[in-house]
Every structure is written in C-alpha cells, then in structure tokens.
Amino acid sequence: MRESDKDIIRSLKIFSDVDERLFETLVTAAYAQRFPAQVDLIHEGESADFLYIVLEGCVELFASSHGRETSMAIVSPVSTFVLAATVKDAPYLMSARTVDPSKLLLIPSQNVRDVFDQDPAFARAIVTELATCYRSVVKSMKNLKLRTAIERVGNYILRLHDKSGKADIVELPFGKRNLASILGMTPENLSRAFGALQSHGILMDGARIEIIDRAALETVSKPNPLIDDFRS
C-alpha cells in the first residue's frame, strides 16, 4: 500500500487515533484497487471478509428480494461501508457496485476486529461511527414515512444546496433512477416531483438545478434538522 493511501486512511475519524503499532497491524494485507464502473463488489449474504473504503469514485449500496431491487445509499469519498458487518463478523445485508470508475481500499475484516479488541480509542471511534450510521437510518426512515414525495425531493435539493456552499446551480451527483429508489418512489413520481417544484423556487435542466428562490423551496419542503441534518 502506498504511503499516500495510509495518510488518507489516517484522515478518517475512525482511524485517526489508532496506536501507530496497531495501525500497521490494521493495514497489513490491506490493498488499494481500481474498478471500472458497474462492477459488483460484494453480494448480500456473503461473509464480510473486508472493510471497504471509497477513495475515489462512487459506490451504490443496494438490496434485492424476489425479483425486486432497491438502492439503499450512495457512498462517496472518503467513506467506509459495511462497517457493521465487519465488526460483527456477519453476512453483508446489502450488495455493492461501482457507479463510476472507483478506487477502493480493502482492509481484512479480521484485522479490524483484532485492533478493535486491543485499542480502546479505535473501539470508541467505531462505536461512534456506528451510532452515527444508526441515527442516519432513523432520519432516513422518518424522511420516507413522514413526508410527501415533493417534500422528500425538495429537502434533498436543499441538502445539495447546503453542501455546495449555497451555489446558484447544483447538479445531481448520480442518476435519477438511483435517487428515486433512495427516496422511496418510482422514477415517474420523481419526475413529477421535480416538475411540481419548478413553481417553488427551482429551475431544472437535466441533472442541473438552479436555485432561484430558496425561501420558496423551504416553504414547500418544510426542512427539519431532526430529519435533514446527517452530520450528527
């Protein structure tokens, strides 16, 4: 593994305070690999052999049952995924595939569990990360169960706007099919929601969204930090 990749790992909150000796144990046999777009990485039900870190590109987490499939999340750099399965030594509950050409770091799950048992700072960091993930799931469920399609899409645009630093124009970071699935609606309902919001402060042009009246968008979307703030 390149030293630059180790530095990236160290920059993640869950790895930043790991004892230096144990950090070397953690990344022993870890390796970085590049994947083309639309490559399956893991399948739900398989053993959690590796913890994955997205260094470049984009990864879709998805699930399927009885011929139906749904997107669960899109993971962007620099982030881990399947941490819970790694810690529990349990089967993956989701599958994963690259959306764009991506560079991923794979850390053997046994290494993660070994260091978890030996390093209290690392154990606390993982517990904190898993707690944050749990809270994000609760917020996502509230978003799906308590809001109309227009409110879900409107608040998604507001979050994009915040992440962009309130830029006049934002772009959808991935395809509308994935977005519709994540927001719990059909692509047709997503298109209708985008259409309805164009009279409430936005102009839509393909994947580009111009924010012309944020106050109007907030009025129809009804943002709530206990649903929309995924930082805590």
N, C-alpha and C positions, 0 to 999 in steps of 0.2 A: 504494500500500500504506500502511496506517495505521502510525503510529509504534509503536503498541502491538504490532502483528504483528511489526515488526522487533525489538522487545525480546524477544518470545517466541523468535524465531529465535536471537538472541544468547545466550539462556539455554541453548540446546543445546550440549553439549560440543564438537561438531564445528565449530561456528561461533563459539565464544566468543573465540578468539584471532586471528581473521582481521583483517588490517590494515584500518583504517577505510575507506581509499580503495577497497581491493579489495572490502570488504563491500558498498559501494554498487554496485560493478560486479556483484557476485553477485546482488543483488536487483533490478537493473534489469530491467524487464519481468516480474518476478515478481508474482503476484497471489493474493489470497485469494478463495475461492469457497465458497458453501454448497451442499450437495447433500442431497436427500431420502434416506430410507432405501431400500436395494435398488437403487441406481443403479450401473451398470457404469462404472468409471473408466478402466481400461485392459484390454487383452486380450493374453494371452501371444502372442509372435511379433511384436507391434508394435514399432516403433522407440521407444527410450527418449528421448522428447522433453523430459520434465520429471522433476525430482526432486520427490516428494510429501512433505509434512509434515502429519501429522494434528494439528490444533489443537484440535478438539472432535469428539466423537462416537466412531465406531468403524469400522474398515475390515477386511474379510476378504480375505486373500490366498488364492487357490485355483488349482487346475490341473485340466485335463481331458484325456482321451485316449480315443478310440474309445468314446464314449458314457458314460464313467465320469468322475466328478468328485470331488475331494477338497479339503478345507480344508487349507491349509498353515500359516496363522498368523492371529492376530487382532491388529491394530495399534491401540493406544490412544494418547491424547495424552500428552505431546507427543513424537512419534517420526517418523522418516523411514521411507520404504520405497522400494524399487527403487534403492538407492544403488549397488549393484554394476553394474547395467545402465547407470546414468547415467555412472559413471566409465569404463566400458569402451566406451561408445557401442555397446552390444549390444542385441539384442532382449530384451524382457521375457520371463522364464521363467515368470512367474505372471500371472494376471489379478487384478483387484481390484474390489471393490464395497463400497459403504457398507452397514453393518449397521444403524446408527441414523442419524438426521439428523446430518450432519457438516459441519465447516468445515475445509477443506484449503487449504494454501498450495502453489502450484505455482511452482517455480523452473526456468527453462530449463536443460536439461542442458548446453548449450554454455557457459553462464555458469559452471556448476560446474567444468567441465573447464578453462576459461580460468584461473580463480582457483587451481585445483589446481596448474597449471603455474607460477604466479607466487608463490604464498605457501607457504613450507615448513611453517609452523605448521598451515595448513589441510590440506596434504598429509599430515602426520603424524597429524592428528586423524582424517582419513578412513581412513587405513591402520589406525589403532587401532580405529575403529568396525567396519571390515570384518573385522578379526581377531576382534573380539568376536562378530560375527554368525557367523563360521565356527565358533567354539568352541560357540556355541549350537546350531548344526546338528549338530555331533558329539554333544553331550549329548542332543539330541532323538533322534538315531539310536540311541544307547545305551539310552535310555528305551524305545524301541519294540522293540528287538531282544533286550534282556536281561531284560525284566520281563513278568510276567503282567498281564492286564487289571486285576485287582484292585490290584496294586502300582502300576500307572500312574495309576489313578484316585485311590488313596489318597495318593500323593505330590502329585498335582495339588491335592487338598484341603489338604494340609499347606502347600503354597506359598501358596494363597489365605489360609490362616490366618496365615501369617507376614506377608503383605502387609497384612492387616487390623490388624496390631498385636496379634495373638492375641485378637481379639474372640470372644465366645462363639458368635456366629452370623455366618456368611459367606453371600454369595449368588453363584451362578454369574453371571459377567459377560456371558455370551452364551448362545445356545441350546444345548440338549443335542445336537442334530444336528451343529452345528459342533464341539462338544467331542469327540464320538465320533470324528469324522473326524480331528481333530488328534491324538488319542490312538491312532489306528490301529485302530479297532474299529467294529462296527456299533452303531446306537442300541440294539438289543436287548441286546448284550453290555454296553454301558454301563449300562443299567438293571439288569442282573443284578449288575454290579459294585457299584453303589450299594446294591442290596439286601443283598449279602453284607457290605458294610462297616458296615451298621447294627448288626451284632453285634460291631463292633470300634471303638466309640467315637464314632459319629456318629448323629444323627437327621436324616432327610431329609424335607422338606416342599416339594415342587415344586422351585423354584430355591434355596430356603433350606436351609442345612446348619448344624445345631447341633453344635458340637464338645463332647462331654461327657466324653471321656477321650482326650486327645491321646496319652498313653503307649501306650494300646491300639492307636490308629491307627498310630503309628510302628512298633509291633511287627510288624504285618501288612504295612506298606508298605515297610519297610526303606529309609529315606531314605539317600542317598549324595551328599555335596556335589560329587563329580566328575560327577554327573548332574543334580542338582537345583538347584545354585547357578548361576543365569543372570546373575549380576552381574559375572562375570569371564571 
